[in-house]
Amino acid sequence: MEEAKCPECHARIGGTNHRLLTDNAQAPEMDNAERPIWDNINADRELALRLQQQLDEF
């Protein structure tokens, strides 16, 4: 993710370190996304942790 300035109103947009600026919001109309990509990343991380816990129990 990258932080930039809107060329029209000069507001800060985007973010850094995979974190959206607090005064920004996801814009699904830009890419027809149903939810932000970081939701998928968090879900993948949770799944990996659960699978690792199951493997550790063996």
PQR file of N, CA, C, O and H, with PARSE charges and radii, in Angstrom:
ATOM      1  N   MET A   1       0.848  -1.162   0.000 -0.4000 1.5000
ATOM      2  CA  MET A   1       0.000   0.000   0.000 -0.0000 2.0000
ATOM      3  C   MET A   1       0.897   1.229   0.000  0.5500 1.7000
ATOM      4  O   MET A   1       2.001   1.223   0.545 -0.5500 1.4000
ATOM      5  N   GLU A   2       0.401   2.251  -0.610 -0.4000 1.5000
ATOM      6  CA  GLU A   2       1.187   3.459  -0.785 -0.0000 2.0000
ATOM      7  C   GLU A   2       0.354   4.674  -0.393  0.5500 1.7000
ATOM      8  O   GLU A   2      -0.853   4.709  -0.635 -0.5500 1.4000
ATOM      9  H   GLU A   2      -0.495   2.255  -1.052  0.4000 1.0000
ATOM     10  N   GLU A   3       0.987   5.655   0.203 -0.4000 1.5000
ATOM     11  CA  GLU A   3       0.288   6.892   0.544 -0.0000 2.0000
ATOM     12  C   GLU A   3       0.554   7.922  -0.546  0.5500 1.7000
ATOM     13  O   GLU A   3       1.675   8.048  -1.037 -0.5500 1.4000
ATOM     14  H   GLU A   3       1.967   5.627   0.399  0.4000 1.0000
ATOM     15  N   ALA A   4      -0.493   8.658  -0.917 -0.4000 1.5000
ATOM     16  CA  ALA A   4      -0.373   9.684  -1.956 -0.0000 2.0000
ATOM     17  C   ALA A   4      -1.303  10.843  -1.611  0.5500 1.7000
ATOM     18  O   ALA A   4      -1.940  10.851  -0.558 -0.5500 1.4000
ATOM     19  H   ALA A   4      -1.405   8.556  -0.518  0.4000 1.0000
ATOM     20  N   LYS A   5      -1.373  11.822  -2.514 -0.4000 1.5000
ATOM     21  CA  LYS A   5      -2.291  12.949  -2.351 -0.0000 2.0000
ATOM     22  C   LYS A   5      -3.246  12.979  -3.528  0.5500 1.7000
ATOM     23  O   LYS A   5      -2.849  12.744  -4.669 -0.5500 1.4000
ATOM     24  H   LYS A   5      -0.855  11.816  -3.370  0.4000 1.0000
ATOM     25  N   CYS A   6      -4.491  13.267  -3.247 -0.4000 1.5000
ATOM     26  CA  CYS A   6      -5.483  13.418  -4.300 -0.0000 2.0000
ATOM     27  C   CYS A   6      -5.101  14.640  -5.141  0.5500 1.7000
ATOM     28  O   CYS A   6      -4.860  15.712  -4.586 -0.5500 1.4000
ATOM     29  H   CYS A   6      -4.813  13.458  -2.320  0.4000 1.0000
ATOM     30  N   PRO A   7      -5.042  14.498  -6.465 -0.5600 1.5000
ATOM     31  CA  PRO A   7      -4.660  15.636  -7.300  0.2800 2.0000
ATOM     32  C   PRO A   7      -5.715  16.749  -7.316  0.5500 1.7000
ATOM     33  O   PRO A   7      -5.409  17.891  -7.660 -0.5500 1.4000
ATOM     34  N   GLU A   8      -6.950  16.416  -6.945 -0.4000 1.5000
ATOM     35  CA  GLU A   8      -8.012  17.422  -6.965 -0.0000 2.0000
ATOM     36  C   GLU A   8      -8.130  18.179  -5.649  0.5500 1.7000
ATOM     37  O   GLU A   8      -8.150  19.409  -5.641 -0.5500 1.4000
ATOM     38  H   GLU A   8      -7.198  15.488  -6.666  0.4000 1.0000
ATOM     39  N   CYS A   9      -8.207  17.449  -4.533 -0.4000 1.5000
ATOM     40  CA  CYS A   9      -8.450  18.115  -3.243 -0.0000 2.0000
ATOM     41  C   CYS A   9      -7.227  18.100  -2.327  0.5500 1.7000
ATOM     42  O   CYS A   9      -7.247  18.707  -1.257 -0.5500 1.4000
ATOM     43  H   CYS A   9      -8.191  16.450  -4.539  0.4000 1.0000
ATOM     44  N   HIS A  10      -6.172  17.413  -2.740 -0.4000 1.5000
ATOM     45  CA  HIS A  10      -4.913  17.319  -1.995 -0.0000 2.0000
ATOM     46  C   HIS A  10      -5.034  16.569  -0.668  0.5500 1.7000
ATOM     47  O   HIS A  10      -4.159  16.694   0.189 -0.5500 1.4000
ATOM     48  H   HIS A  10      -6.156  16.920  -3.610  0.4000 1.0000
ATOM     49  N   ALA A  11      -6.100  15.794  -0.487 -0.4000 1.5000
ATOM     50  CA  ALA A  11      -6.247  14.969   0.715 -0.0000 2.0000
ATOM     51  C   ALA A  11      -5.287  13.787   0.631  0.5500 1.7000
ATOM     52  O   ALA A  11      -4.976  13.305  -0.458 -0.5500 1.4000
ATOM     53  H   ALA A  11      -6.811  15.693  -1.184  0.4000 1.0000
ATOM     54  N   ARG A  12      -4.822  13.329   1.783 -0.4000 1.5000
ATOM     55  CA  ARG A  12      -3.979  12.134   1.817 -0.0000 2.0000
ATOM     56  C   ARG A  12      -4.854  10.918   1.540  0.5500 1.7000
ATOM     57  O   ARG A  12      -5.957  10.805   2.074 -0.5500 1.4000
ATOM     58  H   ARG A  12      -5.074  13.721   2.667  0.4000 1.0000
ATOM     59  N   ILE A  13      -4.364  10.018   0.711 -0.4000 1.5000
ATOM     60  CA  ILE A  13      -5.100   8.794   0.385 -0.0000 2.0000
ATOM     61  C   ILE A  13      -4.152   7.605   0.482  0.5500 1.7000
ATOM     62  O   ILE A  13      -2.936   7.749   0.361 -0.5500 1.4000
ATOM     63  H   ILE A  13      -3.468  10.110   0.277  0.4000 1.0000
ATOM     64  N   GLY A  14      -4.732   6.431   0.702 -0.4000 1.5000
ATOM     65  CA  GLY A  14      -3.933   5.207   0.783 -0.0000 2.0000
ATOM     66  C   GLY A  14      -3.503   4.909   2.197  0.5500 1.7000
ATOM     67  O   GLY A  14      -4.294   5.028   3.133 -0.5500 1.4000
ATOM     68  H   GLY A  14      -5.720   6.314   0.800  0.4000 1.0000
ATOM     69  N   GLY A  15      -2.247   4.520   2.359 -0.4000 1.5000
ATOM     70  CA  GLY A  15      -1.722   4.184   3.674 -0.0000 2.0000
ATOM     71  C   GLY A  15      -0.333   3.594   3.548  0.5500 1.7000
ATOM     72  O   GLY A  15       0.265   3.616   2.472 -0.5500 1.4000
ATOM     73  H   GLY A  15      -1.605   4.423   1.599  0.4000 1.0000
ATOM     74  N   THR A  16       0.179   3.068   4.645 -0.4000 1.5000
ATOM     75  CA  THR A  16       1.501   2.449   4.647 -0.0000 2.0000
ATOM     76  C   THR A  16       1.460   1.180   5.490  0.5500 1.7000
ATOM     77  O   THR A  16       0.590   1.013   6.345 -0.5500 1.4000
ATOM     78  H   THR A  16      -0.307   3.050   5.519  0.4000 1.0000
ATOM     79  N   ASN A  17       2.417   0.289   5.231 -0.4000 1.5000
ATOM     80  CA  ASN A  17       2.531  -0.962   5.992 -0.0000 2.0000
ATOM     81  C   ASN A  17       1.222  -1.742   6.041  0.5500 1.7000
ATOM     82  O   ASN A  17       0.857  -2.287   7.082 -0.5500 1.4000
ATOM     83  H   ASN A  17       3.124   0.425   4.537  0.4000 1.0000
ATOM     84  N   HIS A  18       0.520  -1.794   4.919 -0.4000 1.5000
ATOM     85  CA  HIS A  18      -0.733  -2.538   4.781 -0.0000 2.0000
ATOM     86  C   HIS A  18      -1.834  -2.002   5.694  0.5500 1.7000
ATOM     87  O   HIS A  18      -2.762  -2.734   6.037 -0.5500 1.4000
ATOM     88  H   HIS A  18       0.816  -1.352   4.072  0.4000 1.0000
ATOM     89  N   ARG A  19      -1.740  -0.746   6.086 -0.4000 1.5000
ATOM     90  CA  ARG A  19      -2.762  -0.128   6.932 -0.0000 2.0000
ATOM     91  C   ARG A  19      -3.308   1.107   6.235  0.5500 1.7000
ATOM     92  O   ARG A  19      -2.563   2.021   5.879 -0.5500 1.4000
ATOM     93  H   ARG A  19      -0.986  -0.151   5.808  0.4000 1.0000
ATOM     94  N   LEU A  20      -4.614   1.115   6.048 -0.4000 1.5000
ATOM     95  CA  LEU A  20      -5.303   2.240   5.429 -0.0000 2.0000
ATOM     96  C   LEU A  20      -5.292   3.423   6.384  0.5500 1.7000
ATOM     97  O   LEU A  20      -5.441   3.243   7.593 -0.5500 1.4000
ATOM     98  H   LEU A  20      -5.219   0.373   6.336  0.4000 1.0000
ATOM     99  N   LEU A  21      -5.118   4.627   5.858 -0.4000 1.5000
ATOM    100  CA  LEU A  21      -5.196   5.822   6.702 -0.0000 2.0000
ATOM    101  C   LEU A  21      -6.533   5.834   7.437  0.5500 1.7000
ATOM    102  O   LEU A  21      -7.545   5.399   6.886 -0.5500 1.4000
ATOM    103  H   LEU A  21      -4.997   4.773   4.876  0.4000 1.0000
ATOM    104  N   THR A  22      -6.545   6.323   8.662 -0.4000 1.5000
ATOM    105  CA  THR A  22      -7.754   6.258   9.489 -0.0000 2.0000
ATOM    106  C   THR A  22      -8.920   7.035   8.906  0.5500 1.7000
ATOM    107  O   THR A  22     -10.073   6.701   9.181 -0.5500 1.4000
ATOM    108  H   THR A  22      -5.723   6.675   9.109  0.4000 1.0000
ATOM    109  N   ASP A  23      -8.653   8.065   8.108 -0.4000 1.5000
ATOM    110  CA  ASP A  23      -9.759   8.838   7.536 -0.0000 2.0000
ATOM    111  C   ASP A  23     -10.101   8.393   6.111  0.5500 1.7000
ATOM    112  O   ASP A  23     -10.841   9.086   5.414 -0.5500 1.4000
ATOM    113  H   ASP A  23      -7.716   8.336   7.885  0.4000 1.0000
ATOM    114  N   ASN A  24      -9.573   7.247   5.671 -0.4000 1.5000
ATOM    115  CA  ASN A  24      -9.895   6.664   4.370 -0.0000 2.0000
ATOM    116  C   ASN A  24     -10.802   5.455   4.563  0.5500 1.7000
ATOM    117  O   ASN A  24     -10.911   4.920   5.667 -0.5500 1.4000
ATOM    118  H   ASN A  24      -8.972   6.684   6.238  0.4000 1.0000
ATOM    119  N   ALA A  25     -11.446   5.032   3.492 -0.4000 1.5000
ATOM    120  CA  ALA A  25     -12.306   3.849   3.527 -0.0000 2.0000
ATOM    121  C   ALA A  25     -12.059   3.029   2.269  0.5500 1.7000
ATOM    122  O   ALA A  25     -11.579   3.547   1.260 -0.5500 1.4000
ATOM    123  H   ALA A  25     -11.357   5.466   2.595  0.4000 1.0000
ATOM    124  N   GLN A  26     -12.390   1.756   2.340 -0.4000 1.5000
ATOM    125  CA  GLN A  26     -12.277   0.900   1.166 -0.0000 2.0000
ATOM    126  C   GLN A  26     -13.215   1.426   0.088  0.5500 1.7000
ATOM    127  O   GLN A  26     -14.308   1.903   0.395 -0.5500 1.4000
ATOM    128  H   GLN A  26     -12.780   1.336   3.160  0.4000 1.0000
ATOM    129  N   ALA A  27     -12.795   1.342  -1.181 -0.4000 1.5000
ATOM    130  CA  ALA A  27     -13.613   1.794  -2.310 -0.0000 2.0000
ATOM    131  C   ALA A  27     -13.892   0.605  -3.227  0.5500 1.7000
ATOM    132  O   ALA A  27     -13.199   0.430  -4.230 -0.5500 1.4000
ATOM    133  H   ALA A  27     -11.908   0.955  -1.431  0.4000 1.0000
ATOM    134  N   PRO A  28     -14.899  -0.220  -2.903 -0.5600 1.5000
ATOM    135  CA  PRO A  28     -15.148  -1.427  -3.696  0.2800 2.0000
ATOM    136  C   PRO A  28     -15.525  -1.127  -5.144  0.5500 1.7000
ATOM    137  O   PRO A  28     -15.355  -1.981  -6.014 -0.5500 1.4000
ATOM    138  N   GLU A  29     -16.030   0.061  -5.409 -0.4000 1.5000
ATOM    139  CA  GLU A  29     -16.404   0.403  -6.779 -0.0000 2.0000
ATOM    140  C   GLU A  29     -15.187   0.504  -7.701  0.5500 1.7000
ATOM    141  O   GLU A  29     -15.328   0.484  -8.924 -0.5500 1.4000
ATOM    142  H   GLU A  29     -16.168   0.755  -4.702  0.4000 1.0000
ATOM    143  N   MET A  30     -13.997   0.611  -7.113 -0.4000 1.5000
ATOM    144  CA  MET A  30     -12.783   0.724  -7.923 -0.0000 2.0000
ATOM    145  C   MET A  30     -12.388  -0.614  -8.549  0.5500 1.7000
ATOM    146  O   MET A  30     -11.887  -0.641  -9.673 -0.5500 1.4000
ATOM    147  H   MET A  30     -13.882   0.627  -6.120  0.4000 1.0000
ATOM    148  N   ASP A  31     -12.605  -1.726  -7.837 -0.4000 1.5000
ATOM    149  CA  ASP A  31     -12.183  -3.025  -8.364 -0.0000 2.0000
ATOM    150  C   ASP A  31     -13.242  -4.112  -8.183  0.5500 1.7000
ATOM    151  O   ASP A  31     -12.947  -5.299  -8.327 -0.5500 1.4000
ATOM    152  H   ASP A  31     -13.012  -1.705  -6.924  0.4000 1.0000
ATOM    153  N   ASN A  32     -14.470  -3.710  -7.868 -0.4000 1.5000
ATOM    154  CA  ASN A  32     -15.590  -4.638  -7.672 -0.0000 2.0000
ATOM    155  C   ASN A  32     -15.335  -5.633  -6.547  0.5500 1.7000
ATOM    156  O   ASN A  32     -15.893  -6.731  -6.555 -0.5500 1.4000
ATOM    157  H   ASN A  32     -14.710  -2.746  -7.751  0.4000 1.0000
ATOM    158  N   ALA A  33     -14.506  -5.266  -5.589 -0.4000 1.5000
ATOM    159  CA  ALA A  33     -14.207  -6.149  -4.462 -0.0000 2.0000
ATOM    160  C   ALA A  33     -15.386  -6.177  -3.494  0.5500 1.7000
ATOM    161  O   ALA A  33     -16.016  -5.152  -3.234 -0.5500 1.4000
ATOM    162  H   ALA A  33     -14.053  -4.374  -5.583  0.4000 1.0000
ATOM    163  N   GLU A  34     -15.670  -7.353  -2.969 -0.4000 1.5000
ATOM    164  CA  GLU A  34     -16.725  -7.474  -1.973 -0.0000 2.0000
ATOM    165  C   GLU A  34     -16.227  -7.116  -0.585  0.5500 1.7000
ATOM    166  O   GLU A  34     -17.009  -6.730   0.284 -0.5500 1.4000
ATOM    167  H   GLU A  34     -15.158  -8.186  -3.180  0.4000 1.0000
ATOM    168  N   ARG A  35     -14.908  -7.247  -0.375 -0.4000 1.5000
ATOM    169  CA  ARG A  35     -14.301  -6.897   0.912 -0.0000 2.0000
ATOM    170  C   ARG A  35     -12.823  -6.592   0.678  0.5500 1.7000
ATOM    171  O   ARG A  35     -12.273  -6.954  -0.362 -0.5500 1.4000
ATOM    172  H   ARG A  35     -14.273  -7.561  -1.081  0.4000 1.0000
ATOM    173  N   PRO A  36     -12.189  -5.942   1.619 -0.5600 1.5000
ATOM    174  CA  PRO A  36     -10.773  -5.598   1.437  0.2800 2.0000
ATOM    175  C   PRO A  36      -9.893  -6.842   1.369  0.5500 1.7000
ATOM    176  O   PRO A  36     -10.197  -7.854   1.999 -0.5500 1.4000
ATOM    177  N   ILE A  37      -8.819  -6.771   0.617 -0.4000 1.5000
ATOM    178  CA  ILE A  37      -7.918  -7.915   0.460 -0.0000 2.0000
ATOM    179  C   ILE A  37      -7.318  -8.343   1.787  0.5500 1.7000
ATOM    180  O   ILE A  37      -7.041  -9.526   1.984 -0.5500 1.4000
ATOM    181  H   ILE A  37      -8.571  -5.949   0.104  0.4000 1.0000
ATOM    182  N   TRP A  38      -7.111  -7.394   2.712 -0.4000 1.5000
ATOM    183  CA  TRP A  38      -6.490  -7.782   3.977 -0.0000 2.0000
ATOM    184  C   TRP A  38      -7.397  -8.688   4.791  0.5500 1.7000
ATOM    185  O   TRP A  38      -6.908  -9.378   5.685 -0.5500 1.4000
ATOM    186  H   TRP A  38      -7.336  -6.433   2.553  0.4000 1.0000
ATOM    187  N   ASP A  39      -8.716  -8.718   4.517 -0.4000 1.5000
ATOM    188  CA  ASP A  39      -9.581  -9.694   5.177 -0.0000 2.0000
ATOM    189  C   ASP A  39      -9.155 -11.107   4.789  0.5500 1.7000
ATOM    190  O   ASP A  39      -9.125 -12.003   5.633 -0.5500 1.4000
ATOM    191  H   ASP A  39      -9.113  -8.157   3.790  0.4000 1.0000
ATOM    192  N   ASN A  40      -8.827 -11.307   3.514 -0.4000 1.5000
ATOM    193  CA  ASN A  40      -8.370 -12.621   3.052 -0.0000 2.0000
ATOM    194  C   ASN A  40      -7.050 -12.996   3.702  0.5500 1.7000
ATOM    195  O   ASN A  40      -6.847 -14.147   4.088 -0.5500 1.4000
ATOM    196  H   ASN A  40      -8.851 -10.579   2.829  0.4000 1.0000
ATOM    197  N   ILE A  41      -6.160 -12.037   3.821 -0.4000 1.5000
ATOM    198  CA  ILE A  41      -4.853 -12.301   4.430 -0.0000 2.0000
ATOM    199  C   ILE A  41      -5.034 -12.712   5.884  0.5500 1.7000
ATOM    200  O   ILE A  41      -4.396 -13.658   6.345 -0.5500 1.4000
ATOM    201  H   ILE A  41      -6.324 -11.102   3.507  0.4000 1.0000
ATOM    202  N   ASN A  42      -5.896 -12.010   6.610 -0.4000 1.5000
ATOM    203  CA  ASN A  42      -6.146 -12.362   8.012 -0.0000 2.0000
ATOM    204  C   ASN A  42      -6.783 -13.737   8.124  0.5500 1.7000
ATOM    205  O   ASN A  42      -6.436 -14.510   9.017 -0.5500 1.4000
ATOM    206  H   ASN A  42      -6.415 -11.241   6.236  0.4000 1.0000
ATOM    207  N   ALA A  43      -7.713 -14.051   7.225 -0.4000 1.5000
ATOM    208  CA  ALA A  43      -8.356 -15.364   7.249 -0.0000 2.0000
ATOM    209  C   ALA A  43      -7.330 -16.459   6.963  0.5500 1.7000
ATOM    210  O   ALA A  43      -7.351 -17.508   7.608 -0.5500 1.4000
ATOM    211  H   ALA A  43      -7.994 -13.423   6.499  0.4000 1.0000
ATOM    212  N   ASP A  44      -6.435 -16.228   6.009 -0.4000 1.5000
ATOM    213  CA  ASP A  44      -5.385 -17.205   5.704 -0.0000 2.0000
ATOM    214  C   ASP A  44      -4.472 -17.415   6.903  0.5500 1.7000
ATOM    215  O   ASP A  44      -4.087 -18.547   7.196 -0.5500 1.4000
ATOM    216  H   ASP A  44      -6.417 -15.376   5.486  0.4000 1.0000
ATOM    217  N   ARG A  45      -4.126 -16.345   7.594 -0.4000 1.5000
ATOM    218  CA  ARG A  45      -3.248 -16.445   8.767 -0.0000 2.0000
ATOM    219  C   ARG A  45      -3.934 -17.258   9.861  0.5500 1.7000
ATOM    220  O   ARG A  45      -3.306 -18.110  10.489 -0.5500 1.4000
ATOM    221  H   ARG A  45      -4.439 -15.426   7.356  0.4000 1.0000
ATOM    222  N   GLU A  46      -5.224 -16.995  10.091 -0.4000 1.5000
ATOM    223  CA  GLU A  46      -5.966 -17.735  11.118 -0.0000 2.0000
ATOM    224  C   GLU A  46      -6.049 -19.214  10.763  0.5500 1.7000
ATOM    225  O   GLU A  46      -5.898 -20.071  11.634 -0.5500 1.4000
ATOM    226  H   GLU A  46      -5.733 -16.303   9.581  0.4000 1.0000
ATOM    227  N   LEU A  47      -6.286 -19.520   9.495 -0.4000 1.5000
ATOM    228  CA  LEU A  47      -6.340 -20.912   9.055 -0.0000 2.0000
ATOM    229  C   LEU A  47      -4.988 -21.592   9.261  0.5500 1.7000
ATOM    230  O   LEU A  47      -4.931 -22.723   9.743 -0.5500 1.4000
ATOM    231  H   LEU A  47      -6.408 -18.824   8.787  0.4000 1.0000
ATOM    232  N   ALA A  48      -3.915 -20.919   8.905 -0.4000 1.5000
ATOM    233  CA  ALA A  48      -2.576 -21.488   9.085 -0.0000 2.0000
ATOM    234  C   ALA A  48      -2.295 -21.771  10.557  0.5500 1.7000
ATOM    235  O   ALA A  48      -1.715 -22.805  10.887 -0.5500 1.4000
ATOM    236  H   ALA A  48      -3.961 -20.000   8.513  0.4000 1.0000
ATOM    237  N   LEU A  49      -2.697 -20.868  11.438 -0.4000 1.5000
ATOM    238  CA  LEU A  49      -2.489 -21.083  12.873 -0.0000 2.0000
ATOM    239  C   LEU A  49      -3.293 -22.274  13.380  0.5500 1.7000
ATOM    240  O   LEU A  49      -2.788 -23.069  14.173 -0.5500 1.4000
ATOM    241  H   LEU A  49      -3.168 -20.027  11.169  0.4000 1.0000
ATOM    242  N   ARG A  50      -4.541 -22.405  12.929 -0.4000 1.5000
ATOM    243  CA  ARG A  50      -5.365 -23.546  13.347 -0.0000 2.0000
ATOM    244  C   ARG A  50      -4.768 -24.860  12.856  0.5500 1.7000
ATOM    245  O   ARG A  50      -4.712 -25.840  13.599 -0.5500 1.4000
ATOM    246  H   ARG A  50      -4.951 -21.759  12.285  0.4000 1.0000
ATOM    247  N   LEU A  51      -4.323 -24.876  11.606 -0.4000 1.5000
ATOM    248  CA  LEU A  51      -3.714 -26.094  11.069 -0.0000 2.0000
ATOM    249  C   LEU A  51      -2.434 -26.450  11.815  0.5500 1.7000
ATOM    250  O   LEU A  51      -2.178 -27.623  12.087 -0.5500 1.4000
ATOM    251  H   LEU A  51      -4.368 -24.080  11.003  0.4000 1.0000
ATOM    252  N   GLN A  52      -1.635 -25.447  12.143 -0.4000 1.5000
ATOM    253  CA  GLN A  52      -0.405 -25.708  12.893 -0.0000 2.0000
ATOM    254  C   GLN A  52      -0.720 -26.268  14.273  0.5500 1.7000
ATOM    255  O   GLN A  52      -0.029 -27.170  14.745 -0.5500 1.4000
ATOM    256  H   GLN A  52      -1.844 -24.495  11.922  0.4000 1.0000
ATOM    257  N   GLN A  53      -1.753 -25.746  14.924 -0.4000 1.5000
ATOM    258  CA  GLN A  53      -2.149 -26.258  16.239 -0.0000 2.0000
ATOM    259  C   GLN A  53      -2.580 -27.716  16.139  0.5500 1.7000
ATOM    260  O   GLN A  53      -2.252 -28.525  17.007 -0.5500 1.4000
ATOM    261  H   GLN A  53      -2.314 -25.013  14.540  0.4000 1.0000
ATOM    262  N   GLN A  54      -3.318 -28.052  15.077 -0.4000 1.5000
ATOM    263  CA  GLN A  54      -3.743 -29.433  14.892 -0.0000 2.0000
ATOM    264  C   GLN A  54      -2.538 -30.346  14.676  0.5500 1.7000
ATOM    265  O   GLN A  54      -2.489 -31.450  15.218 -0.5500 1.4000
ATOM    266  H   GLN A  54      -3.584 -27.395  14.372  0.4000 1.0000
ATOM    267  N   LEU A  55      -1.576 -29.890  13.891 -0.4000 1.5000
ATOM    268  CA  LEU A  55      -0.371 -30.693  13.666 -0.0000 2.0000
ATOM    269  C   LEU A  55       0.427 -30.858  14.949  0.5500 1.7000
ATOM    270  O   LEU A  55       0.993 -31.924  15.193 -0.5500 1.4000
ATOM    271  H   LEU A  55      -1.616 -28.993  13.450  0.4000 1.0000
ATOM    272  N   ASP A  56       0.479 -29.831  15.760 -0.4000 1.5000
ATOM    273  CA  ASP A  56       1.223 -29.894  17.020 -0.0000 2.0000
ATOM    274  C   ASP A  56       0.599 -30.883  17.999  0.5500 1.7000
ATOM    275  O   ASP A  56       1.290 -31.406  18.874 -0.5500 1.4000
ATOM    276  H   ASP A  56       0.020 -28.965  15.562  0.4000 1.0000
ATOM    277  N   GLU A  57      -0.703 -31.145  17.862 -0.4000 1.5000
ATOM    278  CA  GLU A  57      -1.388 -32.066  18.769 -0.0000 2.0000
ATOM    279  C   GLU A  57      -1.038 -33.522  18.476  0.5500 1.7000
ATOM    280  O   GLU A  57      -1.241 -34.382  19.334 -0.5500 1.4000
ATOM    281  H   GLU A  57      -1.265 -30.720  17.152  0.4000 1.0000
ATOM    282  N   PHE A  58      -0.520 -33.817  17.290 -0.4000 1.5000
ATOM    283  CA  PHE A  58      -0.181 -35.203  16.934 -0.0000 2.0000
ATOM    284  C   PHE A  58       1.072 -35.641  17.577  0.5500 1.7000
ATOM    285  O   PHE A  58       1.501 -36.778  17.384 -0.5500 1.4000
ATOM    286  H   PHE A  58      -0.356 -33.119  16.593  0.4000 1.0000
TER
END
